[in-house]
């Protein structure tokens, strides 16, 4: 077995905040001695999420068993995910900040599934995956990420599953979405005009829509810079916890910067 030094492009502040969560959790449950101290457990989890390496490889580097690495990373992910804001909190934050609109988008997180797992297969992406919906502010900062549902579900159906139009109406907001949301609710989820040979006013409308929605392209890039999302090799149900944990970590990094 060969060992080598490595670095994580993350702030010390993020590491300390994650370690603080673990330390508080251990006091709450009355945990006694563990093989990893809170700081090392936090570092293990950050390395797993940021680099996307197999846990058995990370376990060897940290001098622990793969089973211990599995338990400690999942414990930390759950602690982080529990701090992710719900959609009502996110929309309320947007409204209180004076925003008139938010940006809505969806993505497919690739998962390691067999061809027979058709419920997870996305015809649009020609891949197995889990569908995530997300809302960002006008600057592209991620405000909320949904739970994960099977990749065969279209973005429009996924948005209805999470009751996004109804909640937008409740908070007096509207969202800018891409053409995939056409037909969802024209008044609450504004999409560009489709088709060729459009009149000039529709072309100008689409240009304005693109300019306003453009920063929203950042929202999923903030999640996918974590290599764990290159392709998940775990139970698809964990996609939800991982996505929400990454949102919290991104918030930590943004506040540290």
N, C-alpha and C positions, 0 to 999 in steps of 0.2 A: 504494500500500500504506500503510495506516494502522497506527500502533503505539500501544499504550496500556499503562500500568503495571498490574500484577496482583499478587495475593498468594496464597500457598498456606497453608492452615491446618495447617501441619506444623512440628515443632520443628527448631531448628538442629542439635540432637543427631542427629536422623535423617539430615539432609543430610550431616553430617560422617561418620557411620558408613558411609553408602553410598559417599561419596567415598573413604573408606579402603579399602573393598573393591576399588574400581576401581584405586586406586593400587597396592595389593598385587598385583592381577592383572597390571597392566602390568609391574611388576618381575619377576614370575614368568615371563612370556612374553618378556621382553626388548624390550618395545615402545619405540620411539623417539618422536619428536615426533608429536603428533596435534593436529588443529585445535581440539579441546575439551580443556581441562584436566580433571582428575578431578572437581573441584567443579562445574564447569559441566555436565559429562556427567551427574552425579548430579541436578542441578537440572532438566535437560531430562527425564530419566526420571520424576522425581517429578511434574513438571507434566503429562506425558503420562498417567500413571496416575491422578492425582488429578482432573484436569480433563476427561480424555477427549477432548481436542481432536485434530483431524487432524494427523498428523505434518508435513504440508506447511505448515500454518499455524504450528506451533511452530518448524519449521525456519527460516522467514522471520524470526521474532522473535529467534532465536539467531544469525542471519547465516550459516547453513550450508545445504547442499543437503538435499533430502528424503531422498536415499539415505544421506547421512551420518547424519541423524537416525534413520533406520530401523536402521542398523547399531549405532549407539551405544546406543539404547534397548534393543534386543534383547540386546546384550552385557550390559548392566546387569541386565536382568530375569533372565537365566540365572544370573548371579552370585548374585543374591538367592535365586532358587528353589533353588539348590544348598544353601542353608543352612536350608531348611525341614525340620522334624523328620519322620521317618517315623512310621508308626502305632505300631510297637512302642515307639519312644522316647516317644511321647505317652502311651501307656497305662502305661508304666513310670513316667513322671513322675507320673501321676495316682495310681498305686498307692503310690509312695513318699511322696506328700503326705498319705496317710491316707484318700483318697477311697474310698467304697464303690461309687460309681456314676459314670458319665459321661453326657453328653447327646448323642444321635445325631440328626442331621437331614440333610436333603437339599434342594437347590435347583436351579433351572434358570437357567443364564446365557444370556441371549438372544444369538443370533448372527445375522449377516446372511446368510441362505441363501435360495435359490430354492424355490418350492413343490415342485419335483421331488425335493428332497433329503429324502425321507421318513425315512431313518434318523435324522435330526436332529430330527424333528417330535415334540413332546410333545402327546399327545391331552389330557392333564390341563390343560396350560397354554395349549393352542391356539397354540403358538409353536414356532419352531425354536430349538434351544438345545443346551447341553451340561449333562449331569448331574454335579453335584458332591456328594459326601458329606463330612460334617464331624463332628468330635467336640469337645465343649467340656467344661470342668469344671462343677461345680455352680453356680459364679457366672457362667457364660456366657462365660468366657474361651476363645477358640479354641485348641485343642491340636493339631489336625491337620486338614488338608484333603486330600482325595483327588485323584488325577488325574481328568481330565475324560473322560467317555464320552458317547456319543450320547444325545440327549435323549429318544428313544423308549423308553429302558430305565427301568423302574419302580424306585423307591427300594429295594424289597425285593431285586430282582435285582442292583441296583448294590451293595448291602451284601454280598451273597453274592460278588460279583465281587472285592471287596476283602477277603474272608474275615473280616469284622468279628466275627461270632459266635464263630468259632474263636479269634481273638486275644483277645477278651474273656475267654473261658474260660481261656486260657493265663495271663492276668494276674490271675485271680480277681476280675474286675469284672463288673458288668452295666450295661446302658445303658437310659436312658429314651427311647423313641421315640414318634412320633405314630401315628395310625391307619394311615398308609401302610406301616408295618412289621409290621402284623398278620400272623401266620403265619410270620414269619421264624424266631424261636426264642423261645418264650414265657418261658423261664427266663433267657435272656441279654439279650433286647431286650424290655423290658416296655412294653406298649402299653395304652391305655385300652380299656374295654369299649365295644362298639358297640351300636347299636340303641336303640329307644324302649321305654318301660315297664320300665326296669331296676329291680331291687330297690334299696332304700335303701343297702345296703352297697356295691353297685357304683357308685352315684352318689357316695358318700363316697370310694371308691377313686379314681374319676376326678378328683374335686376335689383330692385329695392329689397325684395324678400331675401334674395341671396346675400346681399350686403348685411342685412340685419341678422340673418341666421348664421352667417359665416363663422363667428366666434364659437358657436356651439360645436363645431367640429373638434374643439379641444377637449370636450367633456370625456369622450371615451379614450382619447389619447392619454389622458391623465391616469386612466385605469390600466390601459394596455402597455404602458411603460414598465409595468410590473410583469416580469417574464412568466409568472405563474399562469397568466392568461393567454400565453402563446398556444397552449393546448392543455386542458385540464386532464390529468390522469388519476382521477379520484371519483368517488360517488358524485354523479351530477347534482344531487341534492345539496352538496357543499358549495355549489356555485353561488348561491344566495349569500351564504355567510362570508365567503371570500370577497365577493363584490362589495358588500357593505363594510367589511374590514378595510379594504383598500380605499374606500371613500374617506373613512376616518383618518387613515394614514396620510392621504393627500391633504386633508385639512390640517393635520399636524405640520406637514412640510410647508404648506403655504403660510401658516402663521409663524413658522420659524424663519422663513425667508424674508 
